[in-house]
């Protein structure tokens, strides 16, 4: 009769799996320890380059957050599609006169609770029932990949969500396609990232925005 306390036959985790599990628990503890404004700091969740994540600079995130607030209007609803830096900056501003959701594939952003919506651009209309058509005053989107397929599919999501206004950030090489898909035009404001990227990025809108005004320096958004 075998000893009931003998776990020799119990399944053992590989060293790789164990390391990944320990990393996961450490990450979860890090998020749990965050409180107040800290959890909304741009960069509190590190970029995952495998997911093509590149965060905006603080100044750019603020400028874009201020723009979508103005465009949404008092009591407005804002959707941030694959644009977590803008979502974080919106929440850091302590404004309660708008509603904002973050649509993200990266489940680390589920730390933001009910405002997080899991989003996979490969399934552009696979959204929760409570997210209804044309229920957002403005959609701020930054498709993760500079490809025609990604922009086409993300555009389906954008058109489903918005009541009209669109603010898109993507590569300059996507200008013609973005115009054809979403009717957007290039703004004078140039978004910056925390890291220097090889591709040139631009902002595109389909409404009369403030991003073409006060362009002397990027820090104008701080005023």
N, C-alpha and C positions, 0 to 999 in steps of 0.2 A: 504494500500500500504506500503510495507516495505521500511525502510530507506536504500538507496543504500550504505551508509557507514557502514552498520552493517555486520561484518564478523563472526557472531556467527555460521553461517552454513558452513563457509570455513573449509576445512580439516586441522586438526592440527597434527603436527609431535609429535611422542612420545618422551619422554625425552631421551630414548636410541638412537633413530634415530637422534635427535637434537645434542646430545653429539658427535656421530660419525661424523656428518656433520661438526661440529665445529673443531673436530680433523683433519679432511681432509683438511679444509681450512687453518688451522694453519700450517700443513705439507707443503701444496703448497706454502704458503708464505715463509716458511723456505727455500725451494729450490729456490724460486725466488730471495731471498736475497743473495744467494750464488753467488760468482763470482770468476773468475780466477781459481787458483789451488784448492780453497776450495771445489768446487763441486766434485773434483776427490779424495778427501781424503778417504782412506779406513775407513769405519765406519761412514761416513757422513750420510748414510742411515742405520738406526739401524737394527740389526738382527731380523728377524721374526722367532721365533722357530717353529711356526706352519707350516712354509714352509721349515723347516729343514735348516735354514740359519745359517752358522757359518763362520765368516770371517777369512781369513788368518792373521797372524801377519804381521807387516810392512816388516820385513826381508824376510819372505817367499814370500809375494806378489812381492817384488822387485826381488828376485832370479828367480822366475818363469817368471816374465815379461822379464827380461834380457835373459832368456833361449829362450823364444818364438821369441824374436827379432832376436837373432842369428840364430835360426832355419829357420825363414821365409826369412831372407836375405833382402838386400836392395830393397825397393819397394814392399816388401812382403805383403800378406794379411793374417790376423790373425783372427780366430773366437774364442771367449771366450764363451763357452757353460756352463751356470749355474756357472760361475766363475767370478762374478763381481769384486772381490778384485783385480784380475789380470788385468782386463780391466781398472779399476781406476788407478792402478799403471802405466800401459802403457801410459795412457793419461797424468799422472802427470810428466812423463819423458820429455815432450815437444819434442818428436820425430815426425818428419813429413815424415820420409822415410818409412812409412808402413801404411797400412789401417787396422783398427780393428773394429769389430762389437761385440756387447754384446747380446747374446741370453738368454733371461730371462723370466720367468713366472711372476715375480713380476713387475707390471706396474709402480712402483715408479721409476724404472730405465729408464722410458721413458723420464726423465729429460735430458738424453743424446742425445735426438733428433734422427737424421737419423741413428745414429750408433746403436740404440736400435732396436732389433727384438723380438717381442713377441714369446715366445717358451714354449710349453707344451710338456713334454716328452711323454705324453700319445698319442700324435699325432706327431710322430717323423719326418714325412716328410711334415707336414703342415706348409710350409714356404712361404714367399712372392715370387712372380715371379722373382723379381730381384736377389734373392739368388739362383744362379744356381749351378748345380752339379759340384763337384770337382773344386771349385773356390777359395779355401783357401790353402795357402802353409802349414799352420799348424793349427790344432784344439786343443785348450786347453779346457779340459772338466772336470767338477767335478759334477757328478750326485748327485742330492739332497738326494737320499735315498740309503741305503745299502741293496738293494734287487735285486734279479736276474731279476725281471721284469723291474725295473728302468734301470739297466745297459744294458739289452738287447735292450730296446727301444732307450736309449740314444746312443748306439752303431750304430744304424741305421742312426741317425742324423750325427754322427761323420763320418761314411763311406761315406755318401752322400756329406758332405761338403769338406772333405780333398782331396788334390792332392796326399797325401801320408803320411805326418808326423802327428803323434798323441802324445799328452802329456795328460795323464789321471791322475787325483788325486782321489783316493777313498780308501776305507778301505782295510787293509791287507787281510781280509777274502775274498775279491773279486779277489785275485791274479789269481787263476786258471781260473775263468770264464773270466776275462779280457784278459788273454792270448789266450783263445780259441776264443773269439769274435773278438778281434782286433789285435792279434799277438804282444802284447806289453810285455815288460819285466820290472821287478822291478829295480828302480834306488837306488843308495845309499843315495841320498838326502831324508830327511824325512821332509815333510811339517808340519809347526806348525800353530796353530790357536790362536786367541786372548783369547779363553777360553780353558780350559783343557777338552778334550773330552774323553769319556770312550773308544771309539773305536780307534784302532791303524790305522793311515793313512800312505799311501805310494804314491810315484809317479811312473808312468809306461810310458815307451816310446817304439816306434817301430823304432827308428833311433839312430845313435851314438850321444848322447847328452852330454852336459857339466855338467849334474847333477851328474855325477859320479866322477867329478874332483873337487879338492879344497874343500874337505868336512871336513876340520878341525873344523870349526864352522859354524853355520848358518849365521853369519854376514859376511862370505866371499862374499856373494852376494852384499855387500855394496861397495866393492872395485872396 
